[in-house]
Amino acid sequence: MVAPPDNDVLWARTLHFSRGGTPALTGISVGVREQEILAVVGPRGSGKTTLLQCLSGQLVAQRGEVWFNSTPVHTMGRALRERLRRDKFGWIDPRPRLVAELTAWENAALPLLLHGTGNRAARKAALEWLDRLDIGNLARKRPHALSQAERQRVAVARALVNQPTVLFADEPTAPLHRADRAHILRTLTTAARSHGITVVLATHDADVAAFADRGVGLLDGRLVNTVPLPADAQSEGAACSLSV
Ligand SMILES: Nc1ncnc2c1ncn2[C@@H]1O[C@H](COP(=O)(O)OP(=O)(O)OP(=O)(O)O)[C@@H](O)[C@H]1O
């Protein structure tokens, strides 16, 4: 095994993954630099979700390697990978998956509570993130009383609350309207930049990819060329790094 480059927080080499005989990833190699926001861009079915799942240790590729901070993830057992995900990674799904019985703040605080953080400190941190996402006033509401956009904001707060080393965001704004989309992406990328969080952002939308520092393209499970990102949206993201 060859160890990855030092400045890559995540590094994957020649990943192959098939789902039911259909190749989802065919020989993908990619490095993610520390503290960068990397967009993985491609049309539906191109393998973005599968790539994020392999990089985050949710799936183990049938062939190939994944390294996190010079530690091999592909050779870890399930329990170690789960611990790695809980302690170091955050994840945002296209559709928010919240615990129905818990309030917004309890959902947002969940990673801290599971990690043993005291109730008061976890609540304070969760409320701060809900405030940043403009839903502090909804902290006591349960998911059924929230709109889809509000639930997704809670999911974003939950993903950021323990300041993960790497945040995986899989089409995080897919269910949202344009104005909501921009606000959430701005908050997410601003928080990532100011807290030194690396982000891997899967999207089929060029406007979303524009919030990233760098983009890689996927097509039919293969890496295609590096994706150029519009300069104006990138500078919008960079400007936001001052405020959260
Ligand atoms: N649970 C599954 N069972 C079987 N095949 C699947 C499953 N999930 C994805 N696939 C297939 O694997 C390939 C890659 O899918 P993947 O979800 O990784 O792509 P994607 O780019 O994230 O697409 P989308 O934007 O639609 O989520 C596609 O051909 C898809 O049909």
Ligand as a Chemical Component Dictionary entry (heavy atoms), coordinates in Angstrom:
data_LIG
# 
_chem_comp.id                   LIG 
_chem_comp.type                 NON-POLYMER 
_chem_comp.pdbx_formal_charge   0 
_chem_comp.three_letter_code    LIG 
# 
loop_
_chem_comp_atom.comp_id 
_chem_comp_atom.atom_id 
_chem_comp_atom.alt_atom_id 
_chem_comp_atom.type_symbol 
_chem_comp_atom.charge 
_chem_comp_atom.model_Cartn_x 
_chem_comp_atom.model_Cartn_y 
_chem_comp_atom.model_Cartn_z 
_chem_comp_atom.pdbx_ordinal 
LIG N1  N1  N 0 -29.565 1.199  -3.742  1  
LIG C1  C1  C 0 -29.205 0.988  -5.015  2  
LIG N2  N2  N 0 -29.411 -0.198 -5.615  3  
LIG C2  C2  C 0 -29.048 -0.422 -6.897  4  
LIG N3  N3  N 0 -28.454 0.497  -7.669  5  
LIG C3  C3  C 0 -28.246 1.705  -7.137  6  
LIG C4  C4  C 0 -28.593 2.026  -5.792  7  
LIG N4  N4  N 0 -28.235 3.305  -5.534  8  
LIG C5  C5  C 0 -27.692 3.759  -6.679  9  
LIG N5  N5  N 0 -27.694 2.819  -7.633  10 
LIG C6  C6  C 0 -27.143 2.945  -8.994  11 
LIG O1  O1  O 0 -25.762 3.234  -8.856  12 
LIG C7  C7  C 0 -25.368 4.212  -9.812  13 
LIG C8  C8  C 0 -24.780 5.420  -9.091  14 
LIG O2  O2  O 0 -25.802 5.997  -8.258  15 
LIG P1  P1  P 0 -25.524 7.203  -7.262  16 
LIG O3  O3  O 0 -26.734 7.356  -6.407  17 
LIG O4  O4  O 0 -24.221 7.010  -6.600  18 
LIG O5  O5  O 0 -25.409 8.417  -8.293  19 
LIG P2  P2  P 0 -25.694 9.956  -8.033  20 
LIG O6  O6  O 0 -24.825 10.691 -8.990  21 
LIG O7  O7  O 0 -25.564 10.271 -6.600  22 
LIG O8  O8  O 0 -27.197 10.088 -8.488  23 
LIG P3  P3  P 0 -28.404 10.926 -7.778  24 
LIG O9  O9  O 0 -28.077 12.359 -7.971  25 
LIG O10 O10 O 0 -29.617 10.482 -8.534  26 
LIG O11 O11 O 0 -28.422 10.465 -6.341  27 
LIG C9  C9  C 0 -26.600 4.529  -10.639 28 
LIG O12 O12 O 0 -26.569 3.720  -11.792 29 
LIG C10 C10 C 0 -27.738 4.126  -9.739  30 
LIG O13 O13 O 0 -28.857 3.744  -10.500 31 
# 
loop_
_chem_comp_bond.comp_id 
_chem_comp_bond.atom_id_1 
_chem_comp_bond.atom_id_2 
_chem_comp_bond.value_order 
_chem_comp_bond.pdbx_ordinal 
LIG N1  C1  SING 1  
LIG C1  N2  SING 2  
LIG C1  C4  DOUB 3  
LIG N2  C2  DOUB 4  
LIG C2  N3  SING 5  
LIG N3  C3  DOUB 6  
LIG C3  C4  SING 7  
LIG C3  N5  SING 8  
LIG C4  N4  SING 9  
LIG N4  C5  DOUB 10 
LIG C5  N5  SING 11 
LIG N5  C6  SING 12 
LIG C6  O1  SING 13 
LIG C6  C10 SING 14 
LIG O1  C7  SING 15 
LIG C7  C8  SING 16 
LIG C7  C9  SING 17 
LIG C8  O2  SING 18 
LIG O2  P1  SING 19 
LIG P1  O3  DOUB 20 
LIG P1  O4  SING 21 
LIG P1  O5  SING 22 
LIG O5  P2  SING 23 
LIG P2  O6  DOUB 24 
LIG P2  O7  SING 25 
LIG P2  O8  SING 26 
LIG O8  P3  SING 27 
LIG P3  O9  DOUB 28 
LIG P3  O10 SING 29 
LIG P3  O11 SING 30 
LIG C9  O12 SING 31 
LIG C9  C10 SING 32 
LIG C10 O13 SING 33 
# 
